[in-house]
Amino acid sequence: MKKHILALAVAAASVTAVPAAFAQSAYANAQKSAGETTFYGNIQYAIEAVDDSENGSKMDSYDNGSRLGIRHEHKITQSITGFAKVEVRGLGLDDKSGKDSAFGRLDEAYIGVSGDFGKVWIGSDDTTYETLIQKVPNYFESGRYNLYAGGKTGEGDLLQYESPLLPGGYVGGVMKFYGAVGFESGQDKNGGANKLPYQLGMSYALDGFALNVAMDSNDGFDDNRYSQRRGSNNTYGMNMEFTPLENLIFGTTYSYKNKDSSEKVSGLKQSDVYGRYTVGKTVFATSYERMETQDYGSYDVAIYNSDGMEVGTKAVTYGSGETISHETFTLQALHNVSESLLVYSEVYFTNYKSESLRGDATSLVVGARYSF
């Protein structure tokens, strides 16, 4: 009798276990199919004291690029993964009036697929040229006075490709679209030349040495579509990094664009050297940047309204073919308080002329970034 009872109990347990196991398996498969969604962001705040030889001294505080984002990825097949990302930045933490609201200030938004063939994605994202060549501006937290020698392709409306890892590195490319193109008029919807701007790049690394090369065609408009000059020359860049020790990196970058007066294109040369040394949770970094812009005089630039229609022109003067030099020297001390919180201090010595700086300037920036 006891044997019969035991047998019935085992049978009942087996019957109930099968649906439970099936339910767990179905739930696991559903979870796997649904993929993984990550919500992330950071809060960045900085205080700056600047001494300008022309404008005098001042102190300011500002949102240093706080952002919120969502990314998702899931398996389409065993070998193909789909992914997407949306990120907004500049939450305006120093402005309760709402004028600097993040919504509408898109930084990145794209969808794509990856697999054995590499990675393909379309939307708004950092470009191949920016990733491979523009090292110094992305090195520092503030970056207010670092020099950008990139092209004019911009970060929006991009179709990008990155190859799978090859022996030592990878190759990548970018093509920019503007949507509706007026083939009869020979212009895109924003009044620029009927072209497809593109970038090409390659990265190679071996035994503590990395070499990156890239170019930007500079055709058409950048992301500021309503007052951009026409005409283009390619920008070429090369970056080399050396890692003699695990906690020591130093590198150099060179960018070049030829001047072309007939096409109303300013020339540009930029060379950077930089280094970073890590001791535990503390990072010390420095860089020196020198940019020479070769101006060709003055010209008229078209002005466009929000619908992309040309509404007039304005004269832009860049001097009379002279060469202007800009220099920035940067020092940084950064400490990782925890996995989420870091604090830093940066000093900038620059003669770069901008809307806020008119003379030689020294800037001290103290800030923090909290990531989640």
C-alpha positions as CSV (number, residue, x, y, z in Angstrom):
1,M,0.0,0.0,0.0
2,K,2.8,2.4,0.9
3,K,4.5,1.6,-2.4
4,H,1.4,2.5,-4.3
5,I,1.0,5.8,-2.4
6,L,4.7,6.6,-3.0
7,A,4.3,5.8,-6.7
8,L,1.3,8.1,-7.0
9,A,3.1,10.9,-5.3
10,V,6.1,10.6,-7.6
11,A,3.8,10.6,-10.6
12,A,1.9,13.6,-9.4
13,A,5.1,15.5,-8.8
14,S,6.3,14.6,-12.3
15,V,3.0,15.8,-13.9
16,T,3.2,19.2,-12.0
17,A,6.9,19.6,-12.7
18,V,6.5,19.3,-16.5
19,P,4.2,22.4,-16.8
20,A,6.4,24.3,-14.4
21,A,9.6,23.5,-16.3
22,F,7.8,24.3,-19.6
23,A,6.6,27.7,-18.2
24,Q,10.1,28.5,-16.9
25,S,11.6,27.6,-20.3
26,A,8.9,29.7,-22.2
27,Y,9.6,32.6,-19.8
28,A,13.3,32.4,-20.4
29,N,12.8,32.3,-24.2
30,A,10.5,35.3,-24.0
31,Q,13.0,37.2,-22.0
32,K,15.7,36.3,-24.4
33,S,13.6,37.3,-27.3
34,A,12.6,40.6,-25.7
35,G,16.3,41.5,-25.2
36,E,17.8,43.9,-22.7
37,T,16.8,47.5,-22.1
38,T,19.1,49.8,-20.2
39,F,18.2,53.2,-18.8
40,Y,21.2,55.4,-18.0
41,G,22.4,58.9,-17.6
42,N,24.6,61.3,-15.7
43,I,24.5,64.7,-14.0
44,Q,27.4,67.0,-14.7
45,Y,28.0,70.3,-13.0
46,A,30.9,72.7,-13.3
47,I,32.1,76.0,-11.8
48,E,34.6,78.1,-13.9
49,A,36.8,81.1,-13.1
50,V,38.3,82.7,-16.2
51,D,40.7,85.6,-16.7
52,D,40.6,87.1,-20.2
53,S,43.2,89.7,-21.2
54,E,40.5,91.6,-23.2
55,N,37.3,91.0,-21.2
56,G,38.6,90.8,-17.7
57,S,37.7,88.1,-15.1
58,K,34.5,86.4,-14.3
59,M,33.1,83.3,-12.6
60,D,30.3,81.1,-13.9
61,S,28.6,77.8,-13.2
62,Y,26.9,75.6,-15.8
63,D,25.5,72.2,-16.8
64,N,28.5,70.5,-18.5
65,G,26.4,68.1,-20.7
66,S,24.2,66.1,-18.4
67,R,22.3,63.5,-20.3
68,L,19.6,60.8,-20.2
69,G,19.5,57.8,-22.5
70,I,17.9,54.4,-23.3
71,R,19.5,51.6,-25.2
72,H,18.2,48.2,-26.2
73,E,19.5,45.1,-27.9
74,H,18.1,41.7,-28.7
75,K,18.9,38.6,-30.7
76,I,17.2,38.5,-34.1
77,T,18.9,35.2,-35.0
78,Q,21.7,33.3,-33.3
79,S,24.3,35.4,-35.2
80,I,22.5,38.7,-35.7
81,T,21.8,41.3,-33.0
82,G,19.5,44.3,-33.3
83,F,20.2,47.4,-31.3
84,A,18.9,50.9,-30.8
85,K,19.7,54.0,-28.7
86,V,18.2,57.4,-27.9
87,E,20.1,60.0,-25.8
88,V,19.5,63.7,-25.0
89,R,22.0,66.0,-23.4
90,G,22.2,69.4,-21.8
91,L,19.5,69.2,-19.2
92,G,20.0,72.8,-18.2
93,L,20.7,72.2,-14.5
94,D,21.8,75.7,-14.0
95,D,18.6,77.2,-15.5
96,K,15.2,76.6,-13.9
97,S,13.5,78.8,-16.4
98,G,13.3,75.8,-18.7
99,K,15.0,77.5,-21.6
100,D,17.7,74.9,-21.7
101,S,15.4,71.9,-21.5
102,A,16.9,68.6,-22.7
103,F,13.9,67.7,-24.8
104,G,14.6,68.6,-28.4
105,R,18.4,68.7,-27.8
106,L,19.1,65.3,-29.3
107,D,22.6,63.9,-29.0
108,E,22.3,60.4,-30.4
109,A,19.4,58.3,-31.8
110,Y,19.9,55.3,-34.1
111,I,19.0,51.7,-34.9
112,G,21.1,49.0,-36.4
113,V,22.2,45.4,-36.6
114,S,25.5,43.6,-35.9
115,G,26.9,40.2,-36.6
116,D,29.7,38.3,-38.4
117,F,29.5,40.9,-41.2
118,G,30.3,43.8,-38.8
119,K,28.0,46.5,-37.6
120,V,25.6,48.7,-39.6
121,W,23.5,51.5,-38.1
122,I,21.6,54.6,-39.2
123,G,20.6,57.8,-37.4
124,S,22.5,60.3,-35.3
125,D,25.8,59.3,-33.6
126,D,29.5,60.2,-33.3
127,T,31.2,59.8,-36.6
128,T,34.1,57.7,-37.7
129,Y,36.3,60.8,-38.0
130,E,35.4,62.0,-34.5
131,T,36.0,58.6,-32.9
132,L,39.3,57.9,-34.5
133,I,40.9,61.4,-34.8
134,Q,39.3,63.9,-32.3
135,K,40.9,62.4,-29.2
136,V,41.8,65.5,-27.2
137,P,38.3,67.1,-27.0
138,N,37.0,63.8,-25.7
139,Y,39.8,63.4,-23.3
140,F,38.7,66.1,-20.8
141,E,35.5,66.7,-18.9
142,S,34.9,70.4,-19.7
143,G,36.6,70.6,-23.1
144,R,35.4,74.2,-23.5
145,Y,38.6,75.5,-25.0
146,N,39.9,72.4,-26.7
147,L,40.3,72.7,-30.5
148,Y,38.1,70.7,-33.0
149,A,39.7,70.1,-36.4
150,G,37.0,67.8,-37.7
151,G,35.1,68.0,-41.0
152,K,31.6,69.3,-41.7
153,T,29.7,66.1,-42.2
154,G,28.0,66.5,-38.8
155,E,26.5,63.7,-36.6
156,G,22.9,63.6,-38.0
157,D,21.3,61.6,-40.9
158,L,24.2,59.1,-41.0
159,L,24.5,55.6,-42.4
160,Q,27.5,54.0,-40.7
161,Y,29.4,50.8,-41.1
162,E,32.1,49.2,-39.0
163,S,33.8,46.0,-40.1
164,P,34.3,43.0,-37.8
165,L,37.6,42.9,-36.0
166,L,40.3,42.2,-38.5
167,P,43.9,41.2,-37.5
168,G,44.9,44.2,-35.5
169,G,42.0,46.5,-36.1
170,Y,38.9,47.4,-38.2
171,V,37.7,49.7,-41.0
172,G,34.7,52.0,-40.9
173,G,32.7,54.4,-43.1
174,V,30.0,57.0,-42.9
175,M,27.5,58.4,-45.5
176,K,25.2,61.3,-44.7
177,F,21.7,61.6,-46.1
178,Y,19.4,64.7,-46.1
179,G,16.2,63.0,-46.9
180,A,14.4,64.5,-49.9
181,V,16.8,65.5,-52.6
182,G,15.8,67.8,-55.5
183,F,17.5,66.2,-58.5
184,E,16.1,68.8,-60.9
185,S,17.5,71.7,-59.0
186,G,20.7,69.9,-58.2
187,Q,20.3,70.8,-54.5
188,D,19.3,69.0,-51.3
189,K,16.3,70.1,-49.3
190,N,18.5,72.5,-47.3
191,G,19.9,74.4,-50.3
192,G,23.3,72.6,-50.4
193,A,25.0,70.9,-53.3
194,N,23.4,67.6,-54.4
195,K,26.1,65.4,-52.8
196,L,26.4,62.6,-50.3
197,P,29.0,63.6,-47.7
198,Y,31.1,60.7,-46.5
199,Q,33.9,59.6,-44.2
200,L,36.3,56.7,-44.3
201,G,38.6,55.5,-41.5
202,M,40.8,52.7,-40.3
203,S,42.2,51.6,-36.9
204,Y,45.1,49.3,-36.2
205,A,46.6,48.3,-32.9
206,L,49.5,46.0,-31.9
207,D,51.6,45.6,-28.8
208,G,50.9,49.0,-27.1
209,F,50.8,50.9,-30.4
210,A,47.6,52.2,-32.1
211,L,47.3,53.9,-35.5
212,N,44.1,55.6,-36.7
213,V,43.6,57.4,-40.0
214,A,40.4,59.0,-41.4
215,M,39.1,61.5,-43.9
216,D,36.0,63.6,-44.2
217,S,34.7,64.7,-47.7
218,N,33.1,67.9,-46.1
219,D,30.5,68.0,-48.8
220,G,27.2,69.8,-48.2
221,F,26.1,71.0,-44.7
222,D,27.0,70.2,-41.2
223,D,24.3,69.9,-38.5
224,N,23.9,73.7,-38.5
225,R,21.9,73.7,-41.7
226,Y,20.6,77.2,-41.9
227,S,23.8,79.2,-42.3
228,Q,26.5,77.0,-43.7
229,R,28.8,78.0,-46.5
230,R,29.1,76.0,-49.7
231,G,32.3,74.5,-51.2
232,S,34.5,71.8,-49.7
233,N,37.9,70.2,-49.5
234,N,38.6,66.9,-47.8
235,T,39.9,66.9,-44.3
236,Y,42.5,64.2,-43.5
237,G,43.6,63.1,-40.0
238,M,46.0,60.7,-38.4
239,N,46.3,59.7,-34.7
240,M,49.0,57.6,-33.0
241,E,48.8,56.3,-29.4
242,F,51.5,54.6,-27.4
243,T,51.0,52.6,-24.2
244,P,54.4,51.9,-22.8
245,L,52.9,51.0,-19.4
246,E,49.5,49.8,-18.4
247,N,48.7,53.1,-16.6
248,L,50.5,55.4,-19.1
249,I,49.2,56.6,-22.5
250,F,50.5,59.3,-24.7
251,G,49.6,60.2,-28.3
252,T,49.7,62.7,-31.1
253,T,47.2,63.8,-33.8
254,Y,47.5,65.7,-37.0
255,S,44.7,67.0,-39.2
256,Y,44.9,68.9,-42.5
257,K,42.6,70.5,-45.0
258,N,43.8,72.4,-48.0
259,K,42.8,76.0,-48.7
260,D,40.8,76.7,-51.9
261,S,39.9,80.3,-52.6
262,S,37.9,79.4,-55.7
263,E,35.6,77.2,-53.7
264,K,35.6,79.5,-50.7
265,V,37.2,76.9,-48.4
266,S,39.5,77.9,-45.6
267,G,42.6,75.8,-45.1
268,L,43.4,74.2,-41.7
269,K,46.3,72.5,-40.0
270,Q,46.1,71.1,-36.5
271,S,48.6,69.1,-34.4
272,D,48.0,67.8,-30.9
273,V,50.1,65.9,-28.3
274,Y,48.6,64.5,-25.1
275,G,49.2,62.1,-22.3
276,R,47.4,60.4,-19.4
277,Y,48.8,58.8,-16.2
278,T,46.7,56.8,-13.8
279,V,47.5,56.1,-10.2
280,G,44.8,54.0,-8.5
281,K,41.6,55.9,-8.8
282,T,43.3,59.2,-9.8
283,V,44.0,60.3,-13.3
284,F,46.5,63.1,-14.4
285,A,46.2,64.3,-18.0
286,T,47.6,67.0,-20.2
287,S,47.5,68.2,-23.8
288,Y,48.9,70.8,-26.2
289,E,47.0,71.8,-29.3
290,R,47.9,74.1,-32.1
291,M,45.6,75.0,-35.0
292,E,46.4,77.2,-38.0
293,T,43.5,78.4,-40.1
294,Q,44.3,79.8,-43.5
295,D,41.7,82.4,-44.5
296,Y,40.9,83.4,-48.0
297,G,39.1,86.7,-47.5
298,S,35.3,87.3,-47.5
299,Y,32.4,85.8,-49.2
300,D,28.6,85.7,-49.2
301,V,26.8,82.9,-47.4
302,A,23.2,81.8,-47.9
303,I,20.7,82.1,-45.0
304,Y,17.9,79.6,-44.7
305,N,14.7,79.5,-42.6
306,S,13.5,76.6,-40.5
307,D,11.8,75.1,-43.6
308,G,15.2,75.0,-45.5
309,M,14.2,77.8,-47.9
310,E,16.9,80.3,-48.8
311,V,15.8,83.8,-47.6
312,G,18.8,85.9,-48.3
313,T,22.6,86.2,-47.9
314,K,25.0,87.8,-45.6
315,A,28.7,88.8,-45.9
316,V,31.2,86.8,-43.9
317,T,34.7,88.2,-43.6
318,Y,37.7,86.1,-42.7
319,G,40.5,88.6,-43.3
320,S,42.7,88.7,-46.4
321,G,44.3,85.3,-46.8
322,E,46.2,85.5,-43.5
323,T,47.2,82.6,-41.3
324,I,45.8,82.7,-37.8
325,S,47.2,80.5,-35.0
326,H,45.2,79.1,-32.1
327,E,46.8,77.3,-29.1
328,T,45.4,75.6,-26.1
329,F,47.4,74.0,-23.2
330,T,45.3,71.8,-20.8
331,L,46.0,70.2,-17.4
332,Q,43.6,67.8,-15.6
333,A,43.5,66.1,-12.2
334,L,40.5,63.7,-11.9
335,H,39.6,61.4,-9.0
336,N,37.0,58.5,-9.2
337,V,35.4,58.7,-5.8
338,S,33.3,55.7,-6.6
339,E,31.9,53.8,-9.6
340,S,29.3,56.4,-10.0
341,L,30.9,59.7,-8.9
342,L,34.0,61.5,-10.1
343,V,35.4,65.0,-9.4
344,Y,38.0,66.9,-11.4
345,S,39.9,70.1,-11.8
346,E,41.1,71.4,-15.2
347,V,43.2,74.4,-16.2
348,Y,43.2,75.9,-19.7
349,F,45.7,78.3,-21.1
350,T,44.4,79.5,-24.6
351,N,44.5,82.3,-27.1
352,Y,41.5,80.8,-29.0
353,K,39.1,83.6,-30.0
354,S,35.4,82.9,-29.5
355,E,32.1,84.6,-28.6
356,S,33.1,84.6,-24.9
357,L,36.9,85.0,-25.2
358,R,38.6,87.9,-26.9
359,G,42.2,87.7,-25.7
360,D,44.7,85.4,-24.1
361,A,42.8,83.6,-21.3
362,T,43.4,81.3,-18.3
363,S,40.5,79.2,-17.1
364,L,40.1,77.0,-14.0
365,V,37.2,74.6,-14.1
366,V,36.1,72.5,-11.1
367,G,33.3,70.0,-11.6
368,A,31.7,66.6,-10.8
369,R,29.9,63.9,-12.8
370,Y,27.5,61.4,-11.2
371,S,26.6,58.5,-13.5
372,F,23.8,56.0,-13.1
